[in-house]
């Protein structure tokens, strides 16, 4: 009996595979160690292999495609409803095998090695930025314990750290000043690492035609343009915005439509970049209203600031989809 569909539950060392025939009969459901996984799939005829889009899924997707299998990645959230009672690797593999056969299932595009390499820089930079924020908050709290308050903003902490290491220390015990000095040194080192990662991202963005096209849009810089990959997997701009979690929740019932907050599903990193970029654009619009188009000016004037920037990010996502899929340049709306 020929295997037509395989559900692969990924792991670090021991993987679970669940194979069924064309009519749904179970052929095998067993555990396989990592070293023997590729050899196992090489012995199978070309079939559909379903996996959850999790850690190492893109790597195994590329490897299995080289062998000749049709690999499909699915969000783990969409696979969960097919899990029967209990939670074991065998049950998970069976659920994946069942979910990948659904005609309405949504799949994740397998990333290339180059795309994952660029995203590794983004993830590392994002981690270092969060570490810098933690250290900055620690410096502020240490100073506040002795009656010293720094102005808001990361620039104020940077200026203080440079002054402290130069010898301009606040009126504090020597022990506290020593601890503060180590944190200031650590803070400035994190600043240099962030600058290095930022330059790497900027260089990659300049080499990409799609990224250069996106950077002509107000509020989109090299970091955001470099993080956004191929948008062809989405059927419309709204689908892309929904994947980013920028569309409102629909809680309609009995013929009554009710829209709630944004879903916050999908890629939170790109969503954050878009909202931050549109926040910068909104602040610039307040300073120079003569440069703003009518839609942006109206939404900033009528809505709360955060609600306005989220709506601007939603519209920006739809424009980005059109620019990437149709290969069009950004057109500035009428002022």
ChimeraX attribute file (.defattr): number of C-alpha atoms within 10 A of each C-alpha:
attribute: neighborCount
match mode: 1-to-1
recipient: residues
	/A:1	9
	/A:2	13
	/A:3	20
	/A:4	18
	/A:5	25
	/A:6	30
	/A:7	28
	/A:8	26
	/A:9	24
	/A:10	22
	/A:11	15
	/A:12	9
	/A:13	10
	/A:14	16
	/A:15	19
	/A:16	22
	/A:17	26
	/A:18	28
	/A:19	24
	/A:20	21
	/A:21	16
	/A:22	11
	/A:23	7
	/A:24	13
	/A:25	11
	/A:26	16
	/A:27	14
	/A:28	13
	/A:29	19
	/A:30	12
	/A:31	17
	/A:32	15
	/A:33	14
	/A:34	14
	/A:35	10
	/A:36	11
	/A:37	18
	/A:38	15
	/A:39	11
	/A:40	12
	/A:41	17
	/A:42	14
	/A:43	9
	/A:44	14
	/A:45	13
	/A:46	18
	/A:47	18
	/A:48	19
	/A:49	26
	/A:50	28
	/A:51	28
	/A:52	27
	/A:53	20
	/A:54	13
	/A:55	11
	/A:56	12
	/A:57	21
	/A:58	23
	/A:59	14
	/A:60	17
	/A:61	23
	/A:62	16
	/A:63	14
	/A:64	19
	/A:65	14
	/A:66	11
	/A:67	16
	/A:68	15
	/A:69	21
	/A:70	15
	/A:71	21
	/A:72	22
	/A:73	21
	/A:74	21
	/A:75	16
	/A:76	13
	/A:77	9
	/A:78	15
	/A:79	20
	/A:80	13
	/A:81	10
	/A:82	15
	/A:83	17
	/A:84	12
	/A:85	7
	/A:86	9
	/A:87	9
	/A:88	12
	/A:89	21
	/A:90	19
	/A:91	19
	/A:92	25
	/A:93	29
	/A:94	25
	/A:95	22
	/A:96	29
	/A:97	27
	/A:98	20
	/A:99	24
	/A:100	26
	/A:101	15
	/A:102	9
	/A:103	7
	/A:104	8
	/A:105	12
	/A:106	14
	/A:107	17
	/A:108	14
	/A:109	18
	/A:110	17
	/A:111	16
	/A:112	12
	/A:113	12
	/A:114	9
	/A:115	15
	/A:116	13
	/A:117	11
	/A:118	16
	/A:119	17
	/A:120	12
	/A:121	16
	/A:122	21
	/A:123	13
	/A:124	13
	/A:125	20
	/A:126	15
	/A:127	13
	/A:128	17
	/A:129	16
	/A:130	12
	/A:131	15
	/A:132	20
	/A:133	15
	/A:134	13
	/A:135	19
	/A:136	22
	/A:137	14
	/A:138	15
	/A:139	21
	/A:140	18
	/A:141	15
	/A:142	18
	/A:143	19
	/A:144	12
	/A:145	10
	/A:146	13
	/A:147	11
	/A:148	13
	/A:149	12
	/A:150	14
	/A:151	9
	/A:152	9
	/A:153	9
	/A:154	13
	/A:155	10
	/A:156	12
	/A:157	21
	/A:158	16
	/A:159	11
	/A:160	17
	/A:161	24
	/A:162	16
	/A:163	14
	/A:164	17
	/A:165	14
	/A:166	9
	/A:167	9
	/A:168	11
	/A:169	16
	/A:170	15
	/A:171	12
	/A:172	16
	/A:173	9
	/A:174	11
	/A:175	9
	/A:176	13
	/A:177	17
	/A:178	13
	/A:179	12
	/A:180	22
	/A:181	19
	/A:182	12
	/A:183	17
	/A:184	24
	/A:185	15
	/A:186	16
	/A:187	22
	/A:188	18
	/A:189	13
	/A:190	20
	/A:191	15
	/A:192	11
	/A:193	14
	/A:194	19
	/A:195	13
	/A:196	13
	/A:197	16
	/A:198	17
	/A:199	13
	/A:200	15
	/A:201	22
	/A:202	17
	/A:203	12
	/A:204	17
	/A:205	24
	/A:206	16
	/A:207	11
	/A:208	12
	/A:209	10
	/A:210	22
	/A:211	24
	/A:212	18
	/A:213	19
	/A:214	25
	/A:215	19
	/A:216	15
	/A:217	18
	/A:218	14
	/A:219	22
	/A:220	22
	/A:221	19
	/A:222	19
	/A:223	20
	/A:224	23
	/A:225	27
	/A:226	26
	/A:227	20
	/A:228	17
	/A:229	13
	/A:230	14
	/A:231	18
	/A:232	14
	/A:233	12
	/A:234	16
	/A:235	11
	/A:236	15
	/A:237	21
	/A:238	18
	/A:239	17
	/A:240	22
	/A:241	24
	/A:242	22
	/A:243	19
	/A:244	24
	/A:245	21
	/A:246	27
	/A:247	24
	/A:248	16
	/A:249	15
	/A:250	13
	/A:251	10
	/A:252	11
	/A:253	8
	/A:254	5
	/A:255	6
	/A:256	7
	/A:257	9
	/A:258	11
	/A:259	11
	/A:260	11
	/A:261	12
	/A:262	17
	/A:263	15
	/A:264	16
	/A:265	14
	/A:266	16
	/A:267	11
	/A:268	14
	/A:269	14
	/A:270	18
	/A:271	23
	/A:272	15
	/A:273	19
	/A:274	26
	/A:275	22
	/A:276	18
	/A:277	20
	/A:278	24
	/A:279	20
	/A:280	15
	/A:281	18
	/A:282	24
	/A:283	14
	/A:284	14
	/A:285	17
	/A:286	14
	/A:287	9
	/A:288	10
	/A:289	15
	/A:290	11
	/A:291	13
	/A:292	19
	/A:293	14
	/A:294	13
	/A:295	12
	/A:296	19
	/A:297	18
	/A:298	12
	/A:299	17
	/A:300	20
	/A:301	11
	/A:302	10
	/A:303	12
	/A:304	10
	/A:305	15
	/A:306	14
	/A:307	14
	/A:308	22
	/A:309	25
	/A:310	21
	/A:311	22
	/A:312	24
	/A:313	26
	/A:314	26
	/A:315	16
	/A:316	22
	/A:317	24
	/A:318	17
	/A:319	19
	/A:320	26
	/A:321	23
	/A:322	18
	/A:323	20
	/A:324	19
	/A:325	17
	/A:326	10
	/A:327	13
	/A:328	14
	/A:329	16
	/A:330	16
	/A:331	10
	/A:332	11
	/A:333	10
	/A:334	9
	/A:335	12
